[in-house]
Amino acid sequence: MASTNVTYRNDLVSDSKGSRPVKQMAAPKAVTSRVRAVRTFKRADKSSTASTLNFMERLPSEILFKILSYLDASALFSISHVNKIFNQLANDNALWNKIYIAELGKNKRQKPKRIDEMRDEMLLKIATVAVHDRDAGDWKWLHFKTVAKCDMDYGLRRLGLISRYTGLPNQTENVLRSINVTWELTISDKSGHEGTYEPSWSEFCETSVTLCWSGGGCLPDYRQISSLQLHGVRRVALDCPGLKAPGFRSLMAKLDVRDLTKSAQVIGHDKLVELKLLQPGIIIGVWKDRCSIAFVMFTLHFHRLVERSILGSAVCPYVMPIIKPPFDDIDPEYGLHGYQLHIVLHGTVCNIMSQSFSKLFCQRTQISDGLIQLTAISRTILSRHTPLSGSITLPWRCEALQGTVENCCIMSLTLLDEFKKPFWCVTSPVSMELEKTPVSYDYDGEHCLIHYQDSDGQMKMKFVWMKEQKQFVLTSLVVYVTVSKVNKHFSREY
């Protein structure tokens, strides 16, 4: 007789040697009967759960309403996803009106005067429209909006401390995390279908954040994409594991990819992917020899990032305020001096270099081709040349695969005017190429160039690869700003 394997709960009963006949014949029957008992018990347990749920549903709505009145906002939001009955009850305006009043009064993030103002506003709304005369769920969303507004005001107040080196708020990353800000990418294809995705990962750097959406087979074909939309999303702080908390969207970027794919620049590749730069700050990683997307990457500069992520609407982006410096009709070279530059090169894991340069200027006679030249590192001043702490690479990862694209990195540039206010801020992936006709009598090695350009200006960085030391040395760094941008900002006519 072959060995007999009988399963009982979590134990496996079998003959230890496998080939020896088993003489005990009564055990299987006893075990089988107990197995049936266990199965009967499991069926009873399921029916018991169903009957409990049916019992809850059979309770009078007044009793259910009384039970729900003891729940907080997180529990009430969670239970609204159980079924239609609980969804209808949990959206009752009277429940959320009670929560609105209770939680607003104990919100410690608000100043006393602000609380009184909001209470007066709330009482005015209650006096104007009765609670039960409003549509179901109105007070729920009023509560969510008020809580989000309190968190937003608290976060914006924390942005006051400014870094002396970057001219940017020191607490940008902490504020974004504390007010539950995330980002969503909406991809539309040519057939009209839309898909909205949350980032696979994000990486904060000194003056920027990198967001990446990995393909994983869910993103459409690269050739079929018609548009990309990036939204900042301010989530309401709720304790509801497994559920996506409600949020409010702020449009940050909208691109017509059909036009951009024709002019997309390939900035690098490795054995698996090819990086296509759609426009400054946005790259798409495409699998080699295929048109499917490996990942989409956005790089966002910290300048007004909190405001751009939360203060726009779902269809309109946040409008940057225009802050002009004081008018000066005495200084003949007003707007040409006193600049400060902070530049960072980094990958998706670590920094490659980070350095600040002050007192940058351009003489009026040096304006050429509609550009104002600001030299941070001159090729002729060897003492200013700077060795880099790492190699110029851009690591990427997509699901279980990962790789590194050589001679690519992310550049974050912050140029401040003489009043230490952000004048030109940009973050974008860049590529390094060999210089065609290098001229140098001080270094013996390959000469390379990183050149960035947009409508506001240009940036050129020149490097030499030191073969013996196995590192790059930065030998030149020059920023070019368009004359039109300077004239508009300083009200000049250069």
RODO-2510 file (C-alpha; in nm, 4 decimals, decimal comma):
residues 494
     n   res          X          Y          Z
     1     m     0,0000     0,0000     0,0000
     2     a     0,1388     0,3418    -0,0910
     3     s     0,2110     0,5970     0,1808
     4     t    -0,0852     0,8123     0,2800
     5     n    -0,0626     1,1913     0,3201
     6     v    -0,3438     1,3409     0,5225
     7     t    -0,3702     1,7137     0,5922
     8     y    -0,5142     1,8270     0,9236
     9     r    -0,5247     2,2015     0,9815
    10     n    -0,1589     2,3085     0,9502
    11     d     0,0039     1,9684     1,0153
    12     l     0,1186     1,7263     0,7481
    13     v     0,0815     1,3580     0,8485
    14     s     0,2716     1,1071     0,6336
    15     d     0,4873     0,7986     0,6465
    16     s     0,8439     0,9111     0,7225
    17     k     1,0133     0,6630     0,4899
    18     g     0,7639     0,6863     0,2067
    19     s     0,8144     0,3273     0,0706
    20     r     0,7170     0,1309     0,3872
    21     p     0,3524     0,0114     0,4057
    22     v     0,1362     0,1887     0,6587
    23     k    -0,0473    -0,0558     0,8864
    24     q    -0,2712     0,1881     1,0777
    25     m    -0,5989     0,1952     0,8852
    26     a    -0,8356     0,3623     1,1340
    27     a    -0,6490     0,6907     1,1640
    28     p    -0,7459     0,8306     0,8247
    29     k    -1,1165     0,7919     0,9042
    30     a    -1,0842     0,9680     1,2369
    31     v    -0,8765     1,2418     1,0865
    32     t    -1,1162     1,2736     0,7944
    33     s    -1,4085     1,3166     1,0280
    34     r    -1,2212     1,5865     1,2165
    35     v    -1,1286     1,7549     0,8895
    36     r    -1,4954     1,7621     0,7986
    37     a    -1,5693     1,9110     1,1367
    38     v    -1,3144     2,1811     1,0763
    39     r    -1,4598     2,2558     0,7326
    40     t    -1,8092     2,2674     0,8801
    41     f    -1,6834     2,5086     1,1432
    42     k    -1,5279     2,7334     0,8740
    43     r    -1,8550     2,7418     0,6833
    44     a    -2,0352     2,8308     1,0017
    45     d    -1,7820     3,1070     1,0674
    46     k    -1,8447     3,2612     0,7230
    47     s    -2,2188     3,2437     0,7670
    48     s    -2,1799     3,3956     1,1127
    49     t    -1,9916     3,6920     0,9661
    50     a    -2,2555     3,7350     0,6980
    51     s    -2,5353     3,7166     0,9532
    52     t    -2,3583     3,9772     1,1689
    53     l    -2,3341     4,2093     0,8695
    54     n    -2,7004     4,1430     0,7856
    55     f    -2,7895     4,2144     1,1481
    56     m    -2,6107     4,5500     1,1261
    57     e    -2,7949     4,6292     0,8056
    58     r    -3,1289     4,5384     0,9668
    59     l    -3,0746     4,7844     1,2499
    60     p    -3,2838     5,1017     1,2308
    61     s    -3,1023     5,3888     1,0640
    62     e    -3,1366     5,5924     1,3846
    63     i    -2,9362     5,3294     1,5774
    64     l    -2,6706     5,3079     1,3056
    65     f    -2,6539     5,6863     1,2957
    66     k    -2,6023     5,6944     1,6728
    67     i    -2,3191     5,4390     1,6446
    68     l    -2,1492     5,6335     1,3651
    69     s    -2,1722     5,9561     1,5658
    70     y    -1,8986     5,8219     1,7978
    71     l    -1,6468     5,7792     1,5134
    72     d    -1,3766     6,0278     1,4186
    73     a    -1,3100     6,1545     1,0656
    74     s    -1,0696     5,8728     0,9708
    75     a    -1,3031     5,5944     1,0899
    76     l    -1,6073     5,7576     0,9314
    77     f    -1,4269     5,7940     0,5977
    78     s    -1,3115     5,4297     0,6133
    79     i    -1,6547     5,2865     0,6963
    80     s    -1,8101     5,4746     0,4047
    81     h    -1,6312     5,2260     0,1767
    82     v    -1,7988     4,9154     0,3287
    83     n    -2,1246     4,9183     0,1303
    84     k    -2,3940     5,1512    -0,0037
    85     i    -2,5843     5,1712     0,3237
    86     f    -2,2803     5,2765     0,5252
    87     n    -2,1697     5,5087     0,2461
    88     q    -2,5037     5,6882     0,2588
    89     l    -2,5040     5,7116     0,6387
    90     a    -2,1364     5,8116     0,6656
    91     n    -2,1916     6,1047     0,4283
    92     d    -2,4619     6,2551     0,6474
    93     n    -2,4070     6,6271     0,6918
    94     a    -2,5004     6,6230     1,0611
    95     l    -2,2158     6,3791     1,1404
    96     w    -1,9568     6,5824     0,9542
    97     n    -2,0892     6,9102     1,0915
    98     k    -2,0245     6,7756     1,4428
    99     i    -1,6711     6,6644     1,3468
   100     y    -1,6072     6,9975     1,1761
   101     i    -1,6927     7,1934     1,4899
   102     a    -1,5068     6,9586     1,7291
   103     e    -1,1796     6,9235     1,5335
   104     l    -1,1587     7,2877     1,4283
   105     g    -1,1784     7,3965     1,7911
   106     k    -0,8891     7,1739     1,9011
   107     n    -0,6660     7,2381     1,6001
   108     k    -0,3439     7,3534     1,7660
   109     r    -0,1807     7,4621     1,4424
   110     q    -0,4072     7,7660     1,4109
   111     k    -0,3489     8,0963     1,5837
   112     p    -0,6302     8,1983     1,8266
   113     k    -0,7366     8,4926     1,6129
   114     r    -0,7541     8,2758     1,3023
   115     i    -0,9699     8,0168     1,4842
   116     d    -1,2170     8,2866     1,5875
   117     e    -1,2376     8,4113     1,2303
   118     m    -1,3038     8,0616     1,0946
   119     r    -1,5628     7,9924     1,3644
   120     d    -1,7451     8,3134     1,2716
   121     e    -1,7383     8,2069     0,9089
   122     m    -1,8690     7,8626     1,0025
   123     l    -2,1530     8,0071     1,2150
   124     l    -2,2470     8,2346     0,9281
   125     k    -2,2731     7,9363     0,6947
   126     i    -2,4837     7,7440     0,9479
   127     a    -2,7146     8,0424     0,9891
   128     t    -2,7474     8,0891     0,6144
   129     v    -2,8087     7,7276     0,5093
   130     a    -2,9437     7,4580     0,7417
   131     v    -2,7259     7,1486     0,7773
   132     h    -2,9838     6,9130     0,6279
   133     d    -3,0630     7,1457     0,3376
   134     r    -2,7193     7,0913     0,1884
   135     d    -2,6354     6,8052    -0,0485
   136     a    -2,5104     6,4849     0,1144
   137     g    -2,1361     6,4953     0,1686
   138     d    -2,1082     6,8759     0,1516
   139     w    -1,9982     6,9087     0,5135
   140     k    -1,7549     6,6208     0,4712
   141     w    -1,5734     6,8035     0,1925
   142     l    -1,5984     7,1325     0,3793
   143     h    -1,4263     6,9616     0,6713
   144     f    -1,1549     6,8141     0,4455
   145     k    -1,0930     7,1503     0,2780
   146     t    -1,0720     7,3294     0,6122
   147     v    -0,8274     7,0774     0,7586
   148     a    -0,6161     7,0921     0,4416
   149     k    -0,6249     7,4732     0,4518
   150     c    -0,5093     7,4737     0,8165
   151     d    -0,2210     7,2382     0,7317
   152     m    -0,1328     7,4430     0,4235
   153     d    -0,1224     7,7727     0,6144
   154     y     0,0894     7,6109     0,8843
   155     g     0,3305     7,4739     0,6234
   156     l     0,3633     7,8042     0,4368
   157     r     0,4486     7,9843     0,7612
   158     r     0,7369     7,7407     0,8128
   159     l     0,8974     7,8478     0,4821
   160     g     1,0221     8,1766     0,6286
   161     l     1,3812     8,0736     0,7049
   162     i     1,5938     8,1333     0,3925
   163     s     1,9335     7,9766     0,3188
   164     r     2,2132     8,2302     0,2742
   165     y     2,3713     8,0135     0,0024
   166     t     2,0730     7,9124    -0,2119
   167     g     1,8271     8,1940    -0,1413
   168     l     1,5620     7,9225    -0,1001
   169     p     1,3609     7,8137     0,2067
   170     n     1,5518     7,5671     0,4239
   171     q     1,2449     7,3622     0,5141
   172     t     1,1020     7,2852     0,1685
   173     e     1,1344     6,9073     0,1971
   174     n     1,0052     6,8970     0,5566
   175     v     0,7070     7,1179     0,4735
   176     l     0,6110     6,9056     0,1728
   177     r     0,6202     6,5939     0,3879
   178     s     0,4375     6,7484     0,6844
   179     i     0,1392     6,8653     0,4774
   180     n     0,1156     6,5310     0,2928
   181     v     0,2048     6,6553    -0,0548
   182     t     0,2628     6,4004    -0,3274
   183     w     0,2512     6,4126    -0,7076
   184     e     0,0518     6,2343    -0,9775
   185     l     0,1254     6,1816    -1,3462
   186     t    -0,1655     6,1612    -1,5910
   187     i    -0,0838     6,0042    -1,9277
   188     s    -0,3232     6,0300    -2,2218
   189     d    -0,2843     5,8234    -2,5383
   190     k    -0,3978     5,8996    -2,8914
   191     s    -0,7153     5,6929    -2,8507
   192     g    -0,8320     5,9184    -2,5671
   193     h    -0,7625     5,6847    -2,2761
   194     e    -0,6168     5,8341    -1,9583
   195     g    -0,4248     5,6787    -1,6726
   196     t    -0,3175     5,8447    -1,3481
   197     y    -0,0142     5,7100    -1,1614
   198     e     0,1627     5,7812    -0,8342
   199     p     0,5445     5,7992    -0,8284
   200     s     0,7340     5,4727    -0,7992
   201     w     0,9977     5,6626    -0,6019
   202     s     1,1116     6,0162    -0,5247
   203     e     1,4507     6,1518    -0,4231
   204     f     1,5070     6,4886    -0,2560
   205     c     1,8330     6,6708    -0,3196
   206     e     1,9745     6,9995    -0,1925
   207     t     1,7674     7,2281    -0,4159
   208     s     1,5434     6,9894    -0,6127
   209     v     1,3379     6,6716    -0,6067
   210     t     1,3427     6,3910    -0,8632
   211     l     1,0198     6,1981    -0,9316
   212     c     1,0086     5,8724    -1,1251
   213     w     0,7223     5,6630    -1,2584
   214     s     0,8318     5,3108    -1,3595
   215     g     0,6638     5,1335    -1,6484
   216     g     0,6099     4,7827    -1,5197
   217     g     0,3984     4,7111    -1,8280
   218     c     0,1247     4,9567    -1,7267
   219     l     0,2440     5,2644    -1,9180
   220     p     0,1351     5,3036    -2,2825
   221     d     0,3589     5,2735    -2,5851
   222     y     0,5932     5,5705    -2,6270
   223     r     0,4608     5,6395    -2,9779
   224     q     0,0984     5,6370    -2,8575
   225     i     0,1324     5,9053    -2,5872
   226     s    -0,0470     6,2296    -2,6692
   227     s    -0,0065     6,4321    -2,3494
   228     l     0,1446     6,4348    -2,0002
   229     q     0,0063     6,6205    -1,6994
   230     l     0,1809     6,6613    -1,3646
   231     h    -0,0279     6,7505    -1,0604
   232     g     0,0736     6,8238    -0,7055
   233     v    -0,1699     6,6547    -0,4662
   234     r    -0,2341     6,7728    -0,1113
   235     r    -0,3725     6,4753     0,0797
   236     v    -0,5912     6,5126     0,3878
   237     a    -0,4223     6,3642     0,6956
   238     l    -0,6398     6,0593     0,7696
   239     d    -0,5499     5,7332     0,9408
   240     c    -0,7108     5,4886     0,6986
   241     p    -0,4666     5,2098     0,5960
   242     g    -0,5428     5,0542     0,2596
   243     l    -0,7457     5,3533     0,1388
   244     k    -0,6257     5,6523    -0,0577
   245     a    -0,6970     5,9652     0,1455
   246     p    -0,8913     6,2397    -0,0344
   247     g    -0,6800     6,5146    -0,1838
   248     f    -0,6780     6,8374    -0,3815
   249     r    -0,4875     6,8680    -0,7093
   250     s    -0,2743     7,1524    -0,8429
   251     l    -0,1686     7,1461    -1,2085
   252     m     0,2079     7,1920    -1,2434
   253     a     0,2831     7,0968    -1,6039
   254     k     0,0920     6,9997    -1,9178
   255     l     0,2764     6,8817    -2,2282
   256     d     0,1653     6,7939    -2,5783
   257     v     0,3970     6,4981    -2,6304
   258     r     0,3066     6,4553    -2,9983
   259     d     0,5028     6,7684    -3,0837
   260     l     0,7839     6,7088    -2,8353
   261     t     0,8656     6,3527    -2,9459
   262     k     0,9695     6,4812    -3,2872
   263     s     1,2351     6,7075    -3,1360
   264     a     1,3243     6,4925    -2,8344
   265     q     1,6988     6,4783    -2,7731
   266     v     1,8701     6,1507    -2,6817
   267     i     2,1014     6,2498    -2,3952
   268     g     2,2372     5,9049    -2,3056
   269     h     2,1895     5,5302    -2,3037
   270     d     2,3171     5,2064    -2,1575
   271     k     2,2634     4,8420    -2,2561
   272     l     1,8923     4,8484    -2,1683
   273     v     1,7431     5,1965    -2,1978
   274     e     1,7702     5,5150    -2,4004
   275     l     1,7050     5,8529    -2,2342
   276     k     1,4952     6,1005    -2,4345
   277     l     1,4826     6,4616    -2,3109
   278     l     1,1363     6,5978    -2,3987
   279     q     1,2064     6,9403    -2,2514
   280     p     1,4197     7,0726    -1,9639
   281     g     1,3358     6,8751    -1,6526
   282     i     1,1519     6,5843    -1,8213
   283     i     1,3016     6,2641    -1,9611
   284     i     1,1502     5,9364    -2,0772
   285     g     1,3470     5,6146    -2,0524
   286     v     1,2611     5,3876    -2,3473
   287     w     1,3623     5,0236    -2,3672
   288     k     1,6180     4,9725    -2,6425
   289     d     1,4935     4,8161    -2,9687
   290     r     1,1379     4,8651    -2,8430
   291     c     0,9021     5,1574    -2,8008
   292     s     0,7683     5,0656    -2,4581
   293     i     0,8411     5,3021    -2,1702
   294     a     1,0748     5,1977    -1,8907
   295     f     1,0168     5,5103    -1,6805
   296     v     0,9181     5,8772    -1,6870
   297     m     1,1293     6,1163    -1,4781
   298     f     1,0529     6,4731    -1,3688
   299     t     1,3037     6,6989    -1,1911
   300     l     1,1539     6,9922    -0,9969
   301     h     1,3447     7,2906    -0,8580
   302     f     1,2667     7,3993    -0,5006
   303     h     1,1888     7,7594    -0,6035
   304     r     0,8181     7,8068    -0,5157
   305     l     0,7768     7,4290    -0,5242
   306     v     0,5415     7,4200    -0,2244
   307     e     0,3201     7,6896    -0,3748
   308     r     0,3207     7,5265    -0,7193
   309     s     0,2274     7,1909    -0,5643
   310     i    -0,0718     7,3111    -0,3601
   311     l    -0,1983     7,6564    -0,4656
   312     g    -0,3064     7,5863    -0,8234
   313     s    -0,6282     7,4174    -0,9340
   314     a    -0,6822     7,0908    -1,1181
   315     v    -0,6879     7,2755    -1,4527
   316     c    -0,4865     7,5946    -1,3872
   317     p    -0,1314     7,6126    -1,2510
   318     y    -0,0166     7,8446    -0,9748
   319     v     0,0816     8,1859    -1,1123
   320     m     0,4194     8,3034    -0,9868
   321     p     0,4090     8,6523    -0,8356
   322     i     0,6204     8,9137    -1,0143
   323     i     0,8605     9,0662    -0,7616
   324     k     1,0733     9,3421    -0,9106
   325     p     1,3776     9,4962    -0,7415
   326     p     1,3844     9,8686    -0,6513
   327     f     1,4182    10,1083    -0,9419
   328     d     1,7664    10,2594    -0,9784
   329     d     1,8490    10,5278    -1,2327
   330     i     2,1865    10,6219    -1,0817
   331     d     2,3948    10,3054    -1,1236
   332     p     2,4956    10,2853    -1,4935
   333     e     2,5467     9,9081    -1,4664
   334     y     2,2455     9,8269    -1,2494
   335     g     2,1470     9,4638    -1,3049
   336     l     2,4935     9,3593    -1,4252
   337     h     2,6620     9,2885    -1,0899
   338     g     2,6070     9,1362    -0,7474
   339     y     2,4870     8,7975    -0,8717
   340     q     2,5261     8,4809    -0,6659
   341     l     2,5274     8,1306    -0,8147
   342     h     2,4606     7,7998    -0,6426
   343     i     2,4985     7,4909    -0,8601
   344     v     2,4528     7,1227    -0,7810
   345     l     2,5322     6,8186    -0,9936
   346     h     2,3823     6,4935    -0,8703
   347     g     2,2468     6,1601    -0,9780
   348     t     1,9429     5,9828    -0,8348
   349     v     2,1428     5,8567    -0,5360
   350     c     2,4125     6,1046    -0,4293
   351     n     2,5664     6,4450    -0,5005
   352     i     2,8514     6,4843    -0,7467
   353     m     2,9291     6,8464    -0,6626
   354     s     2,7706     7,1399    -0,4800
   355     q     2,9249     7,4870    -0,4811
   356     s     2,8341     7,8541    -0,4417
   357     f     2,9880     8,1564    -0,6146
   358     s     2,9277     8,5174    -0,5161
   359     k     2,9972     8,8658    -0,6583
   360     l     2,9470     8,7624    -1,0203
   361     f     2,9299     9,0496    -1,2668
   362     c     2,9451     9,1480    -1,6321
   363     q     3,0691     9,4801    -1,7635
   364     r     2,8456     9,6632    -2,0046
   365     t     3,1093     9,6388    -2,2785
   366     q     3,1127     9,2575    -2,2403
   367     i     2,7492     9,2103    -2,3438
   368     s     2,7540     9,0065    -2,6638
   369     d     2,4981     8,8293    -2,8831
   370     g     2,2157     8,9320    -2,6525
   371     l     2,3730     8,7529    -2,3540
   372     i     2,5226     8,8713    -2,0250
   373     q     2,8214     8,6573    -1,9274
   374     l     2,8769     8,5682    -1,5603
   375     t     3,2014     8,3767    -1,5043
   376     a     3,2145     8,1662    -1,1864
   377     i     3,5275     7,9622    -1,2718
   378     s     3,7758     8,0837    -1,5297
   379     r     3,9890     7,8388    -1,7248
   380     t     4,2938     8,0615    -1,6768
   381     i     4,2749     8,0740    -1,2939
   382     l     4,4001     7,7299    -1,1906
   383     s     4,3404     7,7869    -0,8186
   384     r     3,9648     7,7939    -0,8786
   385     h     3,9577     7,4607    -1,0612
   386     t     3,7581     7,2031    -0,8638
   387     p     3,7922     6,8219    -0,8613
   388     l     3,4614     6,6333    -0,8504
   389     s     3,3830     6,3901    -0,5706
   390     g     3,2184     6,1319    -0,7951
   391     s     3,1723     6,0171    -1,1517
   392     i     2,9166     6,1815    -1,3788
   393     t     2,6488     5,9125    -1,4027
   394     l     2,2719     5,8852    -1,3786
   395     p     2,1525     5,5637    -1,2090
   396     w     1,7988     5,4426    -1,2842
   397     r     1,5751     5,1636    -1,1608
   398     c     1,2550     5,0120    -1,2945
   399     e     1,0855     4,7349    -1,0986
   400     a     1,3496     4,4583    -1,0631
   401     l     1,5853     4,6083    -1,3248
   402     q     1,8381     4,8841    -1,2753
   403     g     2,1281     5,0402    -1,4590
   404     t     2,3565     5,3431    -1,4916
   405     v     2,3812     5,5842    -1,7825
   406     e     2,7342     5,7199    -1,8172
   407     n     2,8097     6,0875    -1,8840
   408     c     2,4641     6,1999    -1,7662
   409     c     2,3504     6,3649    -1,4436
   410     i     2,0991     6,6136    -1,3047
   411     m     2,1948     6,9810    -1,2872
   412     s     2,0240     7,2195    -1,0425
   413     l     2,1079     7,5866    -1,0968
   414     t     2,0011     7,8758    -0,8718
   415     l     2,1045     8,2294    -0,9704
   416     l     2,0274     8,5098    -0,7235
   417     d     2,0239     8,8812    -0,8036
   418     e     2,2081     9,1421    -0,5961
   419     f     1,9161     9,1484    -0,3495
   420     k     1,9606     8,7723    -0,2883
   421     k     1,6289     8,6910    -0,4572
   422     p     1,5918     8,3984    -0,7029
   423     f     1,6445     8,5316    -1,0548
   424     w     1,6900     8,2190    -1,2655
   425     c     1,6195     7,8692    -1,1296
   426     v     1,6296     7,5488    -1,3296
   427     t     1,6695     7,1759    -1,2718
   428     s     1,7174     6,9350    -1,5590
   429     p     1,8988     6,6191    -1,6674
   430     v     2,2048     6,7094    -1,8739
   431     s     2,4629     6,5179    -2,0766
   432     m     2,8394     6,5531    -2,1046
   433     e     3,0129     6,5331    -2,4409
   434     l     3,3724     6,5416    -2,5604
   435     e     3,4943     6,8821    -2,6748
   436     k     3,5789     6,8773    -3,0435
   437     t     3,8685     7,1246    -3,0400
   438     p     3,9967     7,1636    -2,6834
   439     v     4,2803     7,4048    -2,6178
   440     s     4,4707     7,3545    -2,2918
   441     y     4,8367     7,3635    -2,1946
   442     d     4,7719     7,2891    -1,8266
   443     y     4,6019     6,9490    -1,8437
   444     d     4,6720     6,6337    -2,0364
   445     g     4,3480     6,4415    -2,0677
   446     e     4,0085     6,4281    -2,2344
   447     h     3,8199     6,7585    -2,2306
   448     c     3,4431     6,7415    -2,1849
   449     l     3,1555     6,9902    -2,1897
   450     i     2,8109     7,0125    -2,0287
   451     h     2,5978     7,2688    -2,2109
   452     y     2,2476     7,3620    -2,0936
   453     q     2,0259     7,6112    -2,2775
   454     d     1,6693     7,7408    -2,2562
   455     s     1,4826     8,0646    -2,3358
   456     d     1,6251     8,2471    -2,0311
   457     g     1,9914     8,1620    -2,0694
   458     q     2,2729     7,9103    -2,0951
   459     m     2,5209     7,7320    -1,8726
   460     k     2,8547     7,5849    -1,9785
   461     m     3,0740     7,3610    -1,7622
   462     k     3,4069     7,2302    -1,8890
   463     f     3,5880     6,9314    -1,7399
   464     v     3,9138     6,7436    -1,7810
   465     w     3,9345     6,3712    -1,7116
   466     m     4,2465     6,3011    -1,5038
   467     k     4,3342     5,9456    -1,5979
   468     e     4,5853     5,8818    -1,3202
   469     q     4,3609     6,0219    -1,0440
   470     k     4,0504     5,8730    -1,2107
   471     q     3,8396     6,1832    -1,1545
   472     f     3,7025     6,4863    -1,3346
   473     v     3,8279     6,8392    -1,2672
   474     l     3,5951     7,1344    -1,3303
   475     t     3,8032     7,3909    -1,5196
   476     s     3,5405     7,6396    -1,6352
   477     l     3,1890     7,7434    -1,5304
   478     v     3,0106     8,0262    -1,7100
   479     v     2,6440     8,1292    -1,6925
   480     y     2,4857     8,3337    -1,9707
   481     v     2,1614     8,5244    -1,9079
   482     t     1,9597     8,6813    -2,1870
   483     v     1,9604     9,0607    -2,2004
   484     s     1,5823     9,0611    -2,2391
   485     k     1,5415     8,8823    -1,9032
   486     v     1,7713     9,1315    -1,7295
   487     n     1,5974     9,4299    -1,8894
   488     k     1,2545     9,3030    -1,7883
   489     h     1,3576     9,2311    -1,4298
   490     f     1,5549     9,5482    -1,3612
   491     s     1,3633     9,7818    -1,5951
   492     r     1,6738     9,8535    -1,8023
   493     e     1,7468     9,8942    -2,1727
   494     y     2,0804     9,7206    -2,2283
***
